[in-house]
Amino acid sequence: MDINLQSHRFYFPQIYCAEPGAQPQLTEFKVSEQSICQARASVMVYDDTSKKWVPIKPGQQGFSRINIYHNTANNTFRVVGVKLQDQQVVINYSIVKGLKYNQATPTFHQWRDARQVYGLNFASKEEATTFSNAMLFALNVLSAQDGGRETKQLE
């Protein structure tokens, strides 16, 4: 599996007061995330009304840089997509245990939650494979946290 690791640190200031009337103290929390893959893809959603795949943001077609980030502090994962053209975030999706992931074609993959079906149309088979390897890795880690069994691609 080809995994690209990029470390990102985010700082969230938090204010605590020990007792009513006490002087507040500023404390920094560090949340560490690593990118476990990066690929180029168009981010789509399935529109039930028209029965078609449409861009996730209306009028915004084209490729985005898609990363899967692993938060090493709490062992969570998320899919983040940023448009290559204007650097706008188009998707920030938390990967949850039991997520149904399907490699519909070699370059088009999809998953669903209770309200939406998401699709990624990759720039190449190689990028799709890189992404799917990382997604399956994330799902296996999440499944194993509670003694679950290994996740495989849906048929």
Solvent accessible surface area in square Angstrom, and as a share of the most:
residue,aa,sasa,rsa
1,M,135,0.60
2,D,107,0.56
3,I,61,0.31
4,N,62,0.32
5,L,109,0.54
6,Q,67,0.30
7,S,68,0.44
8,H,63,0.28
9,R,138,0.50
10,F,82,0.34
11,Y,107,0.41
12,F,111,0.46
13,P,92,0.58
14,Q,79,0.35
15,I,114,0.58
16,Y,110,0.42
17,C,81,0.49
18,A,96,0.74
19,E,118,0.53
20,P,141,0.88
21,G,88,0.85
22,A,39,0.30
23,Q,155,0.69
24,P,70,0.44
25,Q,130,0.58
26,L,124,0.62
27,T,57,0.33
28,E,104,0.47
29,F,92,0.38
30,K,129,0.55
31,V,42,0.24
32,S,20,0.13
33,E,11,0.05
34,Q,54,0.24
35,S,0,0.00
36,I,6,0.03
37,C,0,0.00
38,Q,65,0.29
39,A,2,0.01
40,R,107,0.39
41,A,0,0.00
42,S,20,0.13
43,V,9,0.05
44,M,37,0.16
45,V,18,0.11
46,Y,60,0.23
47,D,48,0.25
48,D,100,0.52
49,T,128,0.74
50,S,52,0.34
51,K,136,0.57
52,K,131,0.55
53,W,78,0.27
54,V,52,0.30
55,P,24,0.15
56,I,40,0.21
57,K,84,0.36
58,P,128,0.80
59,G,79,0.76
60,Q,61,0.27
61,Q,136,0.60
62,G,39,0.37
63,F,82,0.34
64,S,1,0.01
65,R,85,0.31
66,I,0,0.00
67,N,9,0.05
68,I,0,0.00
69,Y,26,0.10
70,H,28,0.12
71,N,13,0.07
72,T,69,0.40
73,A,81,0.63
74,N,92,0.47
75,N,48,0.25
76,T,60,0.35
77,F,4,0.02
78,R,56,0.21
79,V,0,0.00
80,V,15,0.08
81,G,0,0.00
82,V,34,0.19
83,K,9,0.04
84,L,61,0.31
85,Q,161,0.71
86,D,67,0.35
87,Q,107,0.47
88,Q,99,0.44
89,V,79,0.46
90,V,10,0.06
91,I,10,0.05
92,N,95,0.49
93,Y,27,0.10
94,S,74,0.48
95,I,7,0.04
96,V,84,0.48
97,K,98,0.42
98,G,53,0.51
99,L,11,0.06
100,K,112,0.47
101,Y,4,0.02
102,N,36,0.18
103,Q,45,0.20
104,A,50,0.39
105,T,67,0.39
106,P,86,0.54
107,T,41,0.24
108,F,32,0.13
109,H,2,0.01
110,Q,44,0.19
111,W,3,0.01
112,R,133,0.49
113,D,46,0.24
114,A,117,0.91
115,R,195,0.71
116,Q,44,0.20
117,V,21,0.12
118,Y,15,0.06
119,G,0,0.00
120,L,0,0.00
121,N,67,0.34
122,F,10,0.04
123,A,37,0.28
124,S,33,0.21
125,K,123,0.52
126,E,124,0.56
127,E,32,0.14
128,A,1,0.00
129,T,72,0.42
130,T,29,0.17
131,F,0,0.00
132,S,5,0.03
133,N,46,0.23
134,A,1,0.01
135,M,0,0.00
136,L,35,0.17
137,F,69,0.29
138,A,0,0.00
139,L,3,0.02
140,N,41,0.21
141,V,34,0.19
142,L,13,0.07
143,S,11,0.07
144,A,67,0.52
145,Q,88,0.39
146,D,113,0.58
147,G,71,0.68
148,G,36,0.34
149,R,210,0.77
150,E,119,0.53
151,T,38,0.22
152,K,148,0.63
153,Q,65,0.29
154,L,71,0.35
155,E,196,0.88
